[in-house]
Amino acid sequence: MSSNATDAPTLDSAVDAAIDQALTDGRIEDAAALLERAGRLEEAAARYAEVWRFEQAVALARAASLPLRALGYALDSQDEALVQRAVSGFDDWPAAAAQGAELARDRHRPGVAARLFERACEFTRAAECFEQAGELGAAGRSLEQAGEPQKAGRCYERCLRGDPKDSDAALALARILCRFGRFEPAARALQGVVAAREPAAWPGQADCLSLLVACLDAMAAPEAAAEALTSLRRVDASAPTRVSDLLAQVYGSPSGLRARATEGREELLGGRYHVRGELGEGASGRVLLADDIFHARRVAVKVLRVDGGLGGRDALARFLREARIAASIDDTHVVRVYEADASGPFLVMEYMAGGTLEARLVEAEAQGRTLPGRELRSILTALLAGLEAVHRRGIVHRDLKPQNVFFDAAGELKLGDFGVAHLADRGATATGAMLGTLAYMAPEQVALSADPTAATDLYAFGVMLFRMLTGSLPFGGSEIALAQLDLEAPSPSTRCPALGTAFDACLARFLAKDPGARPQSAEDARALLAPLAFPVDGVPFSQVEVSDGRAPRKDSNRPLPPDERYQRAPDVRAPDRALDRVLRRSVTLLALRPGLAERLQAFARADSPFLQAVYSLDRDAGHAVLEAPKGEPLANIPTPQWPTQQVREALSMALERIHAEGIAHGALDAHHVLVGAGRCLLLLGVDEGEGTPEQDRRALAELLD
């Protein structure tokens, strides 16, 4: 016994001496091996890490029950297999997983951090890290585990925009949408991935097709459901031959998802919007306040009242046009449109809790004073910013009035209600042109004498400014339409002498009968208003009879005819380029030939922000007016520098809109793709138009894959 007691310290001392000597000689790996044999695993792991023997370091740290040390060594190694091995070590130490996640995040490894947060059951934090790592599918799964299906759905939507072939994301998104009774978008997601995949079998194909059958059945589309079932049986021969049998097998009832659609959703509009009350009602329908239970946000829902017959169809067409136009504009001063449901029909918009400009003007008029100068200038500045965003897209609002100017909860002004706006087209019927409110309509709108332009909206802007300054409209009474045509607008000083004459010349420009005499753009309007001093505290409205301020109309010139409006560019390299002298912008003039006008009208209806815009079709002049976008053709950019993901996403969305109009692009190549600052644009394919949507998709794949 005494011999053993004497030998142990001697042996330890010898080991220490050998280790010290190895370290002194710089033989770190030998020292690590000695420490490992001596059972001093933590020290051995540290020494192995010093000489980049990370595999041994991780193994020893794990053996010593030190998962954080093991993870640190693995991250230092930059060896992904070793990192995953270290991460799996936390299965035995779940309490330390959150600490490991913080370590990985500090080392700028969000993907590793996300997997460790999952092991710690901190799913919301896991989702944040997965998003940082660009792993949107995994982020969606974590959000579902966190009980946030709406956010998960948005992650899956982003997945599909980046990769239309992601069947896992499509299936997960469709399942979430079905939970909220949104069968149509669920079916679109599934159809998109089915179309994007090759005809050969792929993982998850049977699950996607099975759910697609159920969605189409819930949408009351039996023929489409039967067709999807046929596709399913080509993949899985054991699937039932009848839709009802498949639904009974999968959902326990031949009603399938239809049975679920009504469970607890009777009170929901579109199976998704919980109506809280009514915000207003007009001739075209009601506006409701609702909660969007899918995105967990407060919204305004415009429900259209559509009567039978031709008039009802026209109203629905205007409604859908409003949705397309408003959704294409992304600006802080334009009311955002989230969704349009033609089957309702209803339009889901950003909720503007601050009310309308009309309400503010009515309040000011009741108090008998103009708005304070600072507030008035702020309103005018924001309103012009919204108009500028609209006009930049080649759109004329055509129904600008205080009822269509809104404020959000923070007091930010936004322009809304584009139900009357449209792309100027001489081939369109005149019925929609008279839809603007007469008191704010420009003379050319009343007389149907010319296509509306930016100057048309600025006339309405002038009427609004006149009312803000005087408490009254320039023209009123039962014969207001004739007054707009035949009477010169009064000077604001004749209505409100307290203003003085400083605003007279400005309002005369805005309210000129001749569109060419008005400001031609929002920029021109800002320059006209800039030198004016608005009364700081406002001024009292004067009691002056409206009729006293009217004078006979002066002679005015008609708007420029088309052949004078567009000035051809002298650049021989761009013979189709011209200057629009009314809107002061560069455009492309395209000669119309048989059949081209109809094709361009379809492109105009597509109206995607990633597609060259069609501004107008002038059959009399024999040309179309197209956007002249700035940028560099993709063909001129070296392939390694291509913004491939940006191009793929933009072109996919543009093609989706084109194909929805029943046409194909037909000429998709690097010469038809324009890349500019922050924008990727598809130039129109107008040469032949003989292609098919499938050829477009193949062309996109050949271009970028």
C-alpha positions in Angstrom: 0.0 0.0 0.0 2.8 2.4 1.0 4.6 1.7 -2.3 1.5 2.6 -4.3 1.0 5.8 -2.3 4.5 6.7 -3.0 4.5 5.9 -6.7 1.3 8.0 -7.6 2.8 11.4 -7.0 6.0 10.4 -8.7 4.1 9.3 -11.8 2.0 12.5 -11.9 5.1 14.5 -11.5 6.8 12.7 -14.4 3.8 13.3 -16.6 3.8 17.0 -15.7 7.5 17.2 -16.4 7.0 15.5 -19.8 4.2 17.8 -20.7 6.1 20.9 -19.7 9.2 19.7 -21.7 7.0 19.1 -24.8 5.5 22.6 -24.5 9.0 24.1 -23.9 10.2 22.4 -27.1 7.2 23.6 -29.0 5.8 20.1 -29.4 2.2 21.1 -28.7 0.6 18.0 -30.3 2.8 15.7 -28.2 1.8 17.6 -25.1 -1.9 17.3 -26.1 -1.4 13.5 -26.5 0.2 13.2 -23.1 -2.7 15.2 -21.5 -5.2 13.0 -23.3 -3.5 9.8 -22.0 -3.5 11.3 -18.5 -7.3 11.9 -18.7 -7.0 15.6 -18.6 -9.4 16.0 -21.6 -10.2 19.7 -21.3 -6.6 20.7 -21.3 -5.8 18.2 -24.1 -8.7 19.6 -26.2 -7.3 23.2 -25.8 -3.8 22.1 -26.9 -5.1 20.2 -30.0 -7.0 23.3 -31.0 -3.8 25.4 -30.8 -2.3 23.3 -33.6 -5.6 23.2 -35.6 -6.3 19.6 -34.8 -9.9 20.6 -34.3 -11.4 17.1 -34.9 -9.6 15.8 -31.8 -10.4 19.0 -29.9 -14.1 18.6 -30.5 -14.1 14.9 -29.7 -12.3 15.5 -26.4 -14.5 18.5 -25.4 -17.6 16.4 -26.1 -16.1 13.5 -24.1 -15.5 15.9 -21.2 -19.2 17.0 -21.3 -18.2 20.5 -22.5 -20.6 21.1 -25.5 -19.9 24.9 -25.6 -16.2 24.3 -25.9 -16.8 21.7 -28.6 -18.9 24.1 -30.5 -16.3 26.9 -30.2 -13.6 24.6 -31.6 -15.8 23.4 -34.4 -16.7 27.0 -35.5 -13.0 27.8 -35.5 -12.4 24.9 -37.8 -14.7 26.2 -40.6 -15.5 22.5 -41.2 -19.3 22.2 -41.7 -19.3 18.4 -40.9 -17.5 19.1 -37.6 -19.9 22.0 -36.8 -22.9 19.7 -37.3 -21.3 17.1 -35.1 -20.8 19.7 -32.3 -24.4 20.9 -32.7 -25.7 17.4 -32.3 -23.8 17.1 -29.0 -26.4 19.5 -27.5 -29.0 16.8 -27.8 -27.6 15.5 -24.5 -27.3 19.0 -23.1 -30.5 20.9 -24.1 -30.2 23.4 -21.3 -26.9 24.6 -22.8 -28.3 24.9 -26.4 -29.5 28.6 -26.0 -26.0 29.5 -24.8 -24.5 27.7 -27.8 -26.9 29.6 -30.1 -25.7 32.9 -28.6 -22.1 31.8 -29.2 -22.8 31.0 -32.8 -24.6 34.3 -33.4 -21.7 36.2 -31.9 -19.5 34.3 -34.4 -21.8 35.4 -37.3 -23.2 31.9 -37.9 -27.0 32.5 -37.9 -27.8 29.1 -39.4 -26.0 27.3 -36.6 -27.6 29.6 -34.0 -31.0 28.8 -35.5 -30.6 25.0 -35.1 -29.4 25.4 -31.5 -32.4 27.7 -30.7 -34.6 25.0 -32.1 -33.0 22.5 -29.7 -33.7 25.0 -26.9 -37.4 25.2 -28.1 -37.0 28.9 -28.7 -38.6 28.8 -32.0 -39.2 32.5 -32.6 -35.5 33.3 -32.1 -34.7 30.3 -34.3 -36.9 31.7 -37.1 -35.1 35.1 -36.9 -31.7 33.4 -37.3 -32.9 31.2 -40.1 -34.1 34.3 -41.9 -30.7 36.0 -41.4 -29.1 32.9 -42.9 -31.5 33.0 -45.9 -33.1 29.7 -44.9 -36.7 30.8 -45.4 -38.2 27.3 -45.4 -36.7 26.5 -42.1 -37.8 29.9 -40.7 -41.3 29.0 -41.8 -41.2 25.7 -40.0 -39.9 27.3 -36.8 -42.6 30.0 -36.9 -45.3 27.3 -37.3 -43.9 25.6 -34.2 -44.0 29.0 -32.4 -47.7 29.2 -33.2 -47.4 32.0 -35.8 -48.8 30.6 -39.0 -49.3 34.0 -40.6 -45.6 34.9 -40.4 -44.7 31.3 -41.5 -46.9 31.8 -44.6 -45.1 34.9 -45.5 -41.8 33.1 -45.3 -43.0 30.3 -47.6 -44.3 32.9 -50.0 -40.8 34.4 -50.2 -39.3 30.9 -50.7 -41.5 30.4 -53.7 -40.6 33.8 -55.2 -37.0 32.8 -55.0 -37.5 29.2 -56.1 -40.8 28.3 -57.8 -39.8 24.6 -57.7 -39.7 24.5 -53.9 -42.4 21.9 -53.4 -41.9 21.8 -49.6 -42.6 25.5 -49.3 -45.6 25.3 -51.6 -47.1 22.5 -49.7 -46.5 24.1 -46.3 -48.0 27.4 -47.6 -51.0 25.8 -49.1 -51.7 23.9 -45.8 -51.6 27.2 -43.9 -53.8 29.0 -46.4 -56.4 26.1 -46.2 -56.5 26.5 -42.4 -57.8 30.1 -43.1 -60.2 29.0 -45.8 -58.1 30.6 -48.5 -58.4 27.8 -51.1 -57.9 29.8 -54.2 -54.4 31.1 -53.3 -53.5 27.7 -51.9 -54.4 26.2 -55.2 -52.3 28.8 -57.1 -49.3 28.0 -54.9 -49.6 24.3 -55.6 -50.3 24.8 -59.3 -47.3 27.0 -59.6 -44.9 24.4 -58.2 -46.5 21.6 -60.3 -46.0 23.8 -63.4 -42.4 24.7 -62.5 -41.3 21.1 -62.0 -40.3 18.7 -64.8 -42.9 16.1 -65.9 -40.8 13.4 -64.2 -41.7 12.4 -60.6 -40.3 14.5 -57.7 -40.4 14.2 -53.9 -43.7 15.5 -52.4 -45.5 15.4 -55.8 -48.3 13.1 -54.6 -48.9 15.2 -51.4 -49.1 18.4 -53.5 -51.5 16.9 -56.0 -53.7 15.4 -53.3 -54.1 18.8 -51.6 -54.6 20.5 -55.0 -57.6 18.2 -55.6 -59.1 19.1 -52.3 -58.5 22.9 -52.9 -60.1 22.8 -56.3 -63.1 20.8 -55.0 -63.5 23.4 -52.2 -63.5 26.1 -54.8 -66.4 24.4 -56.6 -64.3 23.6 -59.6 -65.1 19.9 -60.2 -63.6 19.5 -63.6 -60.3 21.0 -62.5 -60.4 18.8 -59.4 -60.9 15.7 -61.6 -58.0 16.7 -63.8 -55.7 17.1 -60.8 -56.8 13.7 -59.6 -55.9 12.2 -63.0 -52.4 13.7 -62.5 -52.2 12.3 -59.0 -53.1 8.8 -60.3 -50.2 9.0 -62.8 -47.9 9.4 -59.8 -49.8 7.1 -57.4 -51.8 4.4 -59.1 -53.3 3.4 -55.7 -55.2 6.7 -55.4 -59.0 6.5 -55.7 -60.6 7.1 -59.1 -63.2 9.5 -57.8 -62.7 12.9 -56.1 -65.2 12.2 -53.4 -63.5 8.9 -52.6 -60.1 10.6 -52.3 -61.5 13.3 -50.0 -63.2 10.7 -47.8 -59.9 8.7 -47.6 -57.8 11.8 -46.7 -60.3 14.0 -44.7 -62.8 11.5 -43.5 -65.6 13.0 -45.5 -66.5 13.3 -49.2 -66.9 17.1 -48.5 -63.2 17.3 -47.8 -62.0 20.9 -47.2 -65.5 22.3 -47.9 -66.7 20.9 -44.5 -63.8 22.8 -42.8 -64.5 26.0 -44.7 -67.6 26.8 -42.8 -66.4 25.6 -39.3 -66.2 28.8 -37.2 -65.9 31.0 -40.3 -69.5 32.1 -40.9 -68.7 35.5 -39.6 -65.5 36.0 -41.7 -65.5 37.8 -45.0 -63.6 35.6 -47.5 -62.9 33.2 -44.7 -60.3 35.6 -43.4 -61.5 39.1 -42.5 -63.3 39.6 -39.3 -65.6 42.7 -39.9 -65.6 45.2 -37.0 -67.9 47.8 -38.4 -68.6 50.1 -41.3 -66.4 53.0 -42.2 -68.6 54.5 -44.9 -71.0 53.9 -47.8 -71.3 55.3 -51.3 -73.0 54.7 -54.6 -70.6 51.9 -55.5 -70.6 50.0 -52.2 -69.5 50.0 -48.6 -66.1 50.3 -46.9 -65.7 48.1 -43.8 -63.3 48.0 -40.9 -61.9 44.5 -40.5 -59.2 42.4 -38.9 -57.1 40.3 -41.2 -56.6 37.2 -39.1 -54.0 35.8 -41.5 -51.6 38.7 -41.3 -52.8 39.9 -37.9 -53.5 43.5 -39.0 -56.3 46.0 -39.2 -57.5 46.7 -42.8 -60.2 48.5 -44.7 -62.3 46.3 -47.0 -64.1 48.0 -49.9 -67.1 45.8 -50.9 -68.4 46.7 -54.3 -72.2 46.8 -55.0 -72.6 45.3 -58.5 -76.0 45.3 -60.1 -76.9 43.0 -63.0 -76.5 43.9 -66.7 -73.9 45.8 -68.6 -73.6 48.6 -66.0 -72.7 46.0 -63.3 -70.1 44.5 -65.5 -68.6 47.9 -66.1 -68.5 48.6 -62.4 -66.7 45.3 -61.7 -64.2 46.0 -64.5 -63.4 49.4 -63.0 -63.1 47.7 -59.6 -60.6 45.2 -60.8 -58.7 47.9 -62.7 -58.5 49.9 -59.5 -56.9 46.9 -57.8 -54.3 46.3 -60.5 -53.3 50.0 -60.6 -53.2 50.6 -56.9 -51.3 47.4 -56.2 -48.6 48.4 -58.8 -47.7 51.6 -56.9 -45.4 51.3 -53.9 -45.1 54.8 -52.4 -45.4 56.2 -48.9 -48.1 58.7 -50.2 -50.3 56.2 -51.9 -52.8 53.9 -50.0 -51.4 50.4 -50.2 -53.7 47.7 -51.6 -53.2 44.2 -50.2 -55.6 42.0 -52.0 -58.5 42.0 -54.5 -61.2 39.3 -54.5 -63.2 39.3 -57.7 -65.7 36.8 -56.3 -66.7 39.1 -53.5 -66.1 41.4 -55.0 -64.0 43.3 -52.5 -60.7 45.2 -52.2 -58.5 45.0 -49.1 -56.6 48.1 -48.4 -54.4 49.7 -45.7 -56.6 51.1 -42.9 -56.4 54.8 -42.8 -57.3 55.6 -39.2 -56.8 59.4 -39.6 -59.9 59.9 -41.8 -60.1 62.0 -45.0 -59.1 65.4 -46.1 -62.8 66.1 -46.7 -63.5 65.7 -43.0 -60.7 68.2 -42.1 -62.0 70.7 -44.6 -65.5 70.4 -43.4 -64.3 71.0 -39.8 -62.3 74.1 -40.9 -65.3 75.4 -42.8 -67.5 74.9 -39.7 -64.9 77.0 -37.7 -64.9 79.6 -40.5 -61.1 79.7 -40.9 -58.5 78.3 -43.3 -56.2 75.6 -42.1 -53.0 76.8 -40.4 -50.2 77.6 -42.9 -47.8 74.8 -41.8 -50.6 72.2 -42.0 -51.8 73.5 -45.3 -48.3 73.4 -46.9 -47.7 69.9 -45.5 -50.9 68.6 -47.0 -50.1 70.1 -50.4 -46.5 68.8 -50.4 -47.6 65.2 -49.6 -50.4 65.4 -52.1 -48.1 66.4 -54.9 -45.7 63.6 -53.8 -48.5 61.1 -54.2 -49.5 62.5 -57.6 -45.9 62.3 -58.7 -45.7 58.6 -57.9 -48.9 58.0 -59.8 -47.9 60.0 -62.8 -44.5 58.3 -62.9 -46.4 55.0 -63.7 -48.2 56.7 -66.6 -51.4 56.8 -64.6 -53.8 59.7 -64.4 -56.0 59.5 -61.2 -59.0 61.3 -62.8 -61.0 61.4 -59.6 -58.9 63.6 -57.3 -61.0 65.1 -54.5 -60.8 65.5 -50.7 -62.8 62.3 -50.2 -60.0 60.3 -51.9 -57.2 61.8 -49.8 -56.6 59.9 -46.6 -54.5 60.1 -43.4 -53.1 57.1 -41.5 -52.9 56.9 -37.7 -49.6 58.8 -37.6 -51.1 61.7 -39.7 -49.3 60.7 -43.0 -51.3 61.7 -46.1 -52.0 59.1 -48.7 -53.8 59.2 -52.1 -56.3 56.5 -52.7 -59.4 55.3 -54.7 -58.2 54.7 -58.2 -61.5 53.3 -59.3 -61.7 55.8 -62.2 -58.0 55.9 -63.2 -57.0 54.1 -66.4 -54.3 54.0 -69.0 -55.2 56.5 -71.6 -56.6 54.7 -74.7 -58.5 56.4 -77.5 -60.2 53.0 -78.2 -61.8 52.9 -74.7 -65.4 53.8 -74.3 -66.4 57.2 -73.0 -68.6 55.9 -70.2 -65.8 55.9 -67.6 -64.6 59.4 -68.4 -67.5 61.1 -66.7 -67.1 59.3 -63.4 -65.0 61.9 -61.6 -66.9 64.3 -59.3 -68.0 67.3 -61.4 -66.9 69.9 -58.9 -63.2 68.8 -59.3 -63.3 67.7 -63.0 -61.2 69.5 -65.5 -62.9 71.0 -68.6 -61.5 68.4 -70.9 -63.0 65.6 -68.7 -66.4 67.3 -68.8 -66.3 67.8 -72.6 -64.6 64.5 -73.4 -62.4 66.6 -75.6 -59.0 65.1 -74.9 -57.2 62.3 -73.1 -56.6 63.1 -69.4 -53.0 64.0 -68.5 -51.1 65.0 -65.4 -52.5 68.5 -66.0 -56.0 67.0 -65.6 -55.2 65.9 -62.0 -53.5 69.3 -61.3 -56.7 71.1 -62.2 -58.5 69.1 -59.5 -55.5 69.9 -57.2 -56.2 73.6 -57.9 -59.9 73.2 -57.1 -58.9 71.6 -53.8 -56.4 74.4 -53.1 -59.1 77.0 -53.9 -61.5 75.4 -51.4 -58.8 75.3 -48.7 -58.1 79.0 -49.1 -61.6 80.3 -49.5 -63.9 77.7 -47.9 -65.9 77.3 -51.2 -65.6 75.7 -54.6 -64.8 77.8 -57.7 -68.1 76.6 -59.3 -71.3 75.3 -57.8 -75.0 74.9 -58.5 -77.0 72.7 -60.7 -75.2 73.8 -63.9 -71.7 73.1 -62.6 -70.8 71.2 -65.8 -71.5 74.2 -68.0 -69.7 76.4 -65.5 -66.6 74.3 -65.8 -66.7 74.7 -69.6 -67.8 78.2 -70.0 -66.8 80.3 -67.0 -63.4 81.5 -65.9 -62.6 80.6 -62.4 -62.8 83.5 -59.9 -59.7 84.7 -58.1 -59.5 83.5 -54.5 -59.1 87.1 -53.3 -62.6 87.9 -54.6 -64.0 85.1 -52.3 -61.7 85.7 -49.3 -60.3 89.3 -49.3 -58.3 88.6 -46.2 -56.0 86.4 -48.3 -54.8 89.3 -50.4 -54.0 88.8 -54.0 -50.8 86.7 -53.5 -52.6 83.4 -54.6 -54.5 84.8 -57.5 -51.9 84.2 -60.2 -51.1 80.7 -58.9 -54.8 79.6 -58.9 -55.3 81.0 -62.3 -52.5 78.7 -63.6 -54.0 75.6 -61.9 -57.6 76.4 -63.0 -56.8 77.4 -66.6 -59.2 76.0 -69.2 -56.4 75.1 -71.5 -54.5 72.1 -70.1 -51.3 73.4 -71.7 -51.5 76.6 -69.6 -51.5 74.6 -66.3 -48.5 73.1 -64.5 -47.6 70.0 -66.4 -46.2 67.9 -63.5 -46.0 67.7 -59.8 -42.6 69.3 -60.0 -44.0 72.3 -61.8 -46.7 72.6 -59.2 -44.2 72.6 -56.4 -42.2 75.3 -58.1 -45.4 77.4 -58.5 -46.3 77.0 -54.8 -42.8 77.4 -53.4 -42.6 81.3 -53.2 -46.1 81.6 -51.6 -46.4 82.4 -47.9 -49.4 80.7 -46.3 -51.0 82.5 -43.4 -49.4 81.0 -40.2 -52.6 80.9 -38.2 -55.0 80.8 -41.1 -57.5 83.6 -42.0 -61.2 83.8 -41.6 -63.4 82.9 -44.6 -65.2 85.9 -45.9 -69.0 85.9 -46.7 -68.9 86.6 -50.4 -71.5 85.3 -52.8 -70.2 82.6 -55.2 -71.8 84.2 -58.2 -69.8 87.4 -57.6 -66.6 85.7 -58.4 -67.3 84.4 -61.9 -66.3 85.9 -65.1 -66.9 85.0 -68.7 -64.6 82.4 -70.2 -61.8 83.5 -72.3 -60.8 81.8 -75.6 -58.5 78.8 -75.0 -56.5 76.6 -77.2 -57.2 72.9 -77.6 -54.7 70.4 -76.2 -51.8 69.6 -78.5 -52.7 67.1 -81.2 -50.8 63.8 -81.1 -48.5 64.7 -84.0 -47.3 67.8 -82.1 -47.3 66.4 -78.6 -44.4 63.9 -79.2 -41.1 65.3 -80.4 -38.9 62.6 -82.0 -35.4 62.2 -80.5 -32.5 63.1 -82.9 -30.5 60.1 -81.8 -30.4 57.7 -84.8 -29.5 54.9 -82.4 -33.0 55.2 -80.8 -35.3 56.1 -83.6 -38.4 55.2 -81.6 -37.5 57.5 -78.7 -39.5 60.7 -78.3 -40.2 63.5 -75.8 -43.8 63.8 -74.5 -44.0 67.5 -74.3 -47.2 67.4 -72.1 -45.9 65.1 -69.4 -42.2 66.1 -70.0 -40.9 62.6 -70.1 -39.1 60.3 -72.5 -41.3 57.7 -74.2 -41.1 55.1 -76.9 -43.4 55.5 -80.0 -44.3 52.2 -81.7 -46.1 52.1 -85.0 -49.3 50.2 -84.9 -49.8 47.4 -87.4 -52.8 45.0 -87.7 -53.3 42.9 -84.6 -50.7 44.8 -82.5 -53.1 47.1 -80.7 -54.9 44.1 -79.2 -51.7 42.6 -78.1 -50.5 45.9 -76.5 -53.8 46.2 -74.7 -53.2 42.8 -73.1 -49.7 43.9 -72.1 -51.3 47.1 -70.6 -53.7 45.0 -68.6 -50.8 42.9 -67.2 -49.4 46.1 -65.7 -46.6 44.7 -63.7 -43.9 46.9 -62.1 -41.4 44.6 -63.8 -42.9 45.0 -67.3 -42.4 47.9 -69.7 -45.5 50.0 -69.3 -48.0 50.8 -72.1 -49.1 54.4 -71.6 -51.6 54.8 -74.5 -52.8 53.5 -77.8 -53.7 56.2 -80.4 -55.3 54.5 -83.4 -55.9 57.8 -85.1 -52.2 58.7 -85.0 -51.3 55.1 -85.7 -48.9 54.6 -82.8 -48.7 53.3 -79.3 -46.9 55.2 -76.5 -44.7 53.0 -74.3 -42.4 53.6 -71.3 -38.8 54.4 -72.2 -37.1 52.9 -69.2 -33.5 53.6 -68.2 -31.0 50.8 -67.8 -28.5 48.4 -69.4 -29.6 45.4 -71.5 -28.6 42.2 -69.7 -26.9 41.2 -72.9 -24.3 44.0 -72.4 -23.5 42.9 -68.8 -20.8 40.2 -68.3 -22.4 37.0 -67.2 -20.5 36.8 -63.8 -22.0 40.2 -62.9 -25.6 39.3 -63.6 -28.0 39.9 -60.7 -29.4 36.4 -61.3 -31.8 36.2 -58.3 -33.1 39.7 -58.9 -33.7 39.0 -62.6 -35.3 35.6 -62.0 -37.8 37.0 -59.4 -38.7 40.0 -61.6 -39.1 38.1 -64.8 -41.1 35.3 -63.1 -43.6 37.9 -61.8 -43.8 39.7 -65.1 -44.5 36.5 -67.0 -47.1 35.5 -64.5 -49.1 38.7 -65.2 -48.6 38.3 -69.0 -49.8 34.7 -69.0 -52.8 35.6 -66.9 -53.9 37.8 -69.8 -53.9 34.8 -72.2 -50.8 35.8 -74.2 -47.1 35.0 -74.1 -44.0 37.2 -74.3 -42.5 35.3 -77.2 -39.1 37.0 -77.3 -37.6 36.5 -73.9 -33.8 36.8 -74.1 -30.9 38.9 -72.7 -31.7 41.8 -75.1 -35.3 42.1 -73.7 -34.2 42.4 -70.1 -33.2 45.8 -68.8 -31.2 46.2 -65.5 -31.2 49.6 -63.9 -30.7 51.1 -60.5 -32.8 49.0 -58.2 -35.0 47.7 -61.0 -35.1 44.9 -63.4 -37.6 45.3 -66.3 -38.8 43.0 -69.1 -39.2 44.9 -72.4 -42.3 44.0 -74.4 -42.2 41.2 -77.0 -44.1 42.8 -79.8 -42.4 41.3 -82.9 -44.2 38.1 -83.5 -46.3 37.1 -80.5 -46.4 33.4 -81.7 -44.9 32.0 -78.5 -46.6 30.1 -75.6 -46.3 30.4 -71.8 -44.3 27.1 -71.7 -41.8 28.5 -74.3 -41.5 31.6 -72.1 -40.7 29.5 -69.1 -38.1 27.5 -71.0 -36.6 30.7 -72.3 -36.3 32.0 -68.7 -34.7 28.7 -67.6 -32.2 28.8 -70.5 -31.3 32.4 -69.8 -30.5 32.0 -66.1 -29.9 28.3 -65.3 
